[in-house]
């Protein structure tokens, strides 16, 4: 049986790299592209078994639309994949008059762009930036992911100039998660190092609420890996908390910490999953 994996399109994105990396876990898989993160996640209701979406970038931080969806529908994180983010600039002329660049890519390569590009045309995707360059009859350039240079179409081009690795942070990485519809959690493998994720829903706000949550984890010696507040969308001052921590949801110390928090607030358990492999084929 072919496993359908939804991810953010179009083809050629870092999301596709993450989805292809995750797809190696299946004998047969098909990667399906969607135009927005919301539609990528909603594809789980339309025949896709898995959705692979970005959740955090080492420079830009958390991907808010993904975290916000955790509150609105039952989802389960089953894996994470870390993808290095590297950009290059390709030119059809040594002195381009304009540069095509996707809006997120601009933020991750702002230092190079500030010193080398005066006329930047914002595109919806990295592959659109490359397509506009290839179709341009004027001196132009495009900011594209490094891996597109090995793409059959992009790599076969004879560029006038290529500037490699123009990313602001040399070790830039985006972390992706594989999601599925919520289902019973698998038992932990004692040989695996796990992390888990929850959302604490703001349904009983009171002074000292966040401190109580932190103390519950501290008392039971659960190490937090990330804590992000997200507005509930109801009124100012109300927030949900997305938290990742070391350990499996079925480990005794984790259950004890969450039981203490559940006395005061609703907790959405999002799953337990192994740390990203440091020897990923995409590194």
C-alpha positions in Angstrom: 0.0 0.0 0.0 1.3 3.5 -0.9 1.5 6.0 1.9 0.3 9.4 1.0 2.5 12.2 2.5 1.2 15.8 2.3 3.7 18.7 2.4 4.0 22.4 1.5 4.5 22.9 -2.2 5.5 23.5 -4.9 8.2 20.9 -5.6 11.8 21.8 -4.9 11.1 23.3 -1.4 12.8 22.4 1.9 9.5 20.9 2.8 9.8 18.5 -0.1 13.3 17.5 1.2 11.9 16.8 4.6 9.0 14.8 3.2 11.3 12.7 1.0 13.6 12.1 3.9 10.6 10.9 6.0 9.2 8.8 3.1 12.2 6.5 3.3 10.5 4.8 6.3 7.9 3.3 3.9 8.3 0.8 1.1 6.0 2.8 -1.1 5.0 6.5 -0.7 3.6 9.4 -2.7 4.4 13.0 -1.8 1.5 15.4 -2.4 2.0 19.2 -2.6 -0.4 21.8 -1.1 -0.2 25.6 -1.4 -0.5 26.5 2.3 0.3 25.0 5.7 -3.3 24.9 6.7 -4.3 23.0 3.6 -1.3 20.7 4.1 -2.5 19.7 7.5 -6.2 19.5 6.4 -5.1 17.0 3.8 -5.2 14.5 6.7 -8.9 14.6 6.3 -8.7 14.1 2.5 -6.8 10.9 2.1 -3.3 11.7 3.2 -1.9 9.5 6.0 0.9 11.9 7.0 1.5 15.6 6.8 5.1 16.9 7.0 5.3 20.6 8.0 8.0 23.0 9.3 7.6 23.7 13.0 10.8 25.7 13.9 13.7 27.4 12.3 16.9 28.1 14.2 16.8 31.8 13.1 13.1 32.6 12.5 11.8 30.6 15.5 8.5 28.7 15.8 6.2 28.4 12.8 3.0 29.9 14.4 0.4 28.6 11.9 1.4 25.0 12.6 1.4 25.4 16.4 -2.0 27.1 16.3 -3.5 24.2 14.4 -2.7 21.9 17.4 -5.4 23.6 19.4 -8.0 23.5 16.7 -7.9 19.8 15.8 -6.6 16.5 17.2 -3.2 15.8 15.8 -0.3 13.6 16.7 3.5 14.3 16.1 5.1 11.0 15.2 8.6 12.1 14.0 10.8 15.1 13.3 13.3 15.8 10.6 16.0 18.5 10.7 16.9 20.0 7.3 19.9 22.3 6.8 18.9 25.6 5.1 21.4 26.9 2.6 20.8 29.4 -0.2 22.7 30.4 -3.3 22.3 33.2 -5.8 22.3 32.4 -9.5 22.6 35.0 -12.2 22.0 35.1 -16.0 24.3 38.2 -16.2 27.3 39.3 -14.1 25.5 42.5 -13.2 21.8 41.7 -12.7 19.3 44.5 -12.5 16.9 42.7 -10.2 16.8 39.7 -8.0 13.8 37.3 -7.4 13.5 36.0 -3.9 10.9 34.3 -1.8 9.8 36.4 1.3 11.1 34.0 3.9 14.4 33.4 2.1 14.9 37.2 2.1 14.8 37.2 5.9 17.3 34.4 6.1 19.8 36.0 3.6 19.2 39.7 4.6 22.9 40.5 5.1 24.0 39.4 1.7 20.9 41.1 0.0 21.6 44.4 1.9 25.1 44.6 0.3 24.4 43.2 -3.2 20.8 43.6 -4.3 19.0 46.9 -4.7 15.9 45.7 -6.6 14.4 42.6 -5.0 11.2 41.1 -6.4 9.3 39.1 -3.8 8.0 35.7 -4.9 5.6 33.2 -3.3 8.1 30.4 -3.4 11.8 29.6 -4.1 10.9 27.6 -7.2 8.9 30.6 -8.5 12.0 32.8 -8.0 14.0 30.4 -10.1 11.3 30.1 -12.8 11.2 33.9 -13.1 14.9 34.0 -13.6 14.9 31.3 -16.2 12.1 33.1 -18.1 13.8 36.6 -17.9 15.3 38.2 -20.9 16.8 41.0 -18.8 19.9 40.8 -16.5 18.5 39.1 -13.3 19.3 36.9 -10.4 17.4 34.5 -8.1 17.9 33.5 -4.5 17.3 29.7 -4.4 17.9 26.8 -2.0 21.4 25.2 -2.6 19.8 21.9 -3.4 18.0 23.3 -6.4 21.4 23.6 -8.1 21.5 19.8 -8.3 17.9 19.8 -9.7 17.8 18.4 -13.3 16.3 21.6 -14.7 18.2 24.1 -12.6 21.5 22.3 -12.6 21.6 22.0 -16.4 21.5 25.8 -16.9 24.7 27.7 -17.7 24.6 30.6 -15.3 26.7 33.7 -15.8 27.6 33.6 -12.1 26.7 31.6 -9.0 27.3 32.8 -5.4 27.2 29.9 -3.0 26.0 29.9 0.7 24.7 33.4 1.2 22.6 32.5 4.2 23.1 34.8 7.2 23.7 31.9 9.7 26.0 29.2 8.4 24.4 26.5 10.6 20.8 27.5 9.7 18.4 24.5 10.1 14.6 24.0 9.9 13.0 21.4 12.0 10.0 19.6 10.4 7.5 17.3 12.1 5.4 14.5 10.6 1.8 14.6 11.7 -1.0 12.1 11.6 -4.6 12.0 13.0 -4.6 11.5 16.7 -4.5 7.8 17.8 -3.3 5.7 20.7 0.3 6.3 21.5 2.8 3.5 20.8 4.8 2.1 23.7 8.2 3.6 24.2 11.4 1.8 23.0 13.8 1.9 25.9 16.8 2.2 23.5 15.3 5.5 21.9 15.8 9.0 23.2 12.4 10.6 23.1 11.0 14.1 23.2 7.3 14.9 23.7 5.0 17.9 23.0 1.9 19.2 24.6 -0.3 22.3 24.5 -1.5 23.7 27.7 -4.9 25.4 27.0 -5.6 28.7 28.7 -9.0 27.8 30.2 -8.2 28.6 33.9 -6.0 31.8 33.8 -4.9 33.0 37.2 -1.8 34.7 38.8 1.2 32.4 38.9 -0.2 30.0 36.2 3.0 29.7 34.1 5.1 29.4 37.3 3.0 26.5 38.4 3.6 24.7 35.1 7.3 25.2 35.2 7.4 24.0 38.8 5.5 20.8 37.9 8.2 20.0 35.3 11.0 20.9 37.6 9.7 19.0 40.6 9.5 15.8 38.6 12.8 16.5 36.8 11.4 16.8 33.3 13.8 18.9 31.1 12.0 21.4 28.9 13.3 21.9 25.4 11.0 24.7 24.2 8.2 26.8 25.6 6.2 29.1 23.2 3.2 31.2 24.1 0.5 31.7 21.4 -2.5 34.0 21.7 -5.9 32.3 22.0 -7.5 34.8 19.6 -10.2 35.6 22.2 -8.8 38.7 23.9 -5.5 40.3 24.9 -3.6 38.6 27.7 -4.9 35.1 27.0 -2.3 32.5 25.8 -1.9 28.8 25.1 1.5 27.3 25.8 3.2 24.9 23.4 5.9 22.9 25.3 8.4 20.3 24.2 10.4 18.3 26.7 12.6 15.3 27.1 11.0 11.9 27.7 8.1 9.9 26.5 4.5 10.7 27.5 4.2 7.3 29.2 7.4 7.8 31.3 6.4 8.0 35.0 8.0 11.4 35.7 6.3 12.9 32.7 2.9 11.5 33.7 3.4 12.9 37.2 4.2 16.4 35.9 1.3 16.5 33.5 -1.1 15.1 36.1 -0.3 18.1 38.3 -0.9 20.5 35.5 -4.2 18.8 34.5 -5.6 19.7 37.9 -5.8 23.3 36.8 -5.7 23.3 33.0 -6.6 21.3 29.9 -3.6 19.6 28.4 -3.5 18.5 24.7 -0.9 15.7 24.4 0.6 15.8 20.9 2.8 12.7 21.0 6.3 11.4 21.6 9.0 11.0 19.0 12.7 10.4 18.5 15.1 13.2 18.3 16.1 14.2 14.7 18.9 11.9 13.4 22.2 13.7 13.2 23.2 11.5 10.2 20.2 12.4 8.1 20.9 12.0 4.4 19.9 15.7 4.0 22.8 17.0 6.2 
